[in-house]
């Protein structure tokens, strides 16, 4: 079975995102769809994520340049990136300097945050693929914008799965709210729903409080436990 997973290139996403990557043979970054804007106008999971600061949830991210009308994800750019990255580094140090693995993991995280790239998709993909390599995943990555496609909605997902030669599609638990499951079986694609608790593989006994935060939160606090569950070292391949 050749499993494909598909997701927008999010900003230092939560552990469930990386669990999808772990299970997939090929992972497609959905970068040629409309940038998802929140109702507040503050952004989306593509440019921000939650961390824990002083025991409270805290938004952590980079501002983007706002354009009128619809923007495709691969066209979105950050606003004043260098300035805001310096602020993010200060925030991380304030939030996690006492965490168990801060000194071990901070050099990698700082390197990823300081990656000089104004393009949101490229920046996020760089961070996700580097972290996936660090965790030992052997998943192949490709961007939607590099594939030939013409469909929309669920049919777009089916078409992308076919494009990479996969015969199974791994989707999140909330997918049933917006996708038409029968479209996959009609094309001979097996549909696999992610575990109801996608952090289970890494942290079977972890408190729910920790699971919802960025991968950064878990690396600072539980890095060793993550490697115990994923001991093999693989090189990563980016298509």
Secondary structure, 3 states (H helix, E strand, C coil): CCEEEEECCCCCCEHHHHHHHHHCCEEEECCCCECCCCCCCCCCCCCEEEEEECCEEEEEECCECCCCCCCEHHHCEECCHHHHHHHHHHHHHHHHCCCCCHHHHHHHHHHHHCCCCCEHHHHHHHHHHHHHHHCCCCCEEEEHHHCCCCCCHHHHHHHHHHHCCCCEEEECHHHHHCCCCHHHHHCCCEEEECCCCCCCCCCCCCCHHHHCCEHHHHHHHHHHHHHHHCCCCCCCEEC
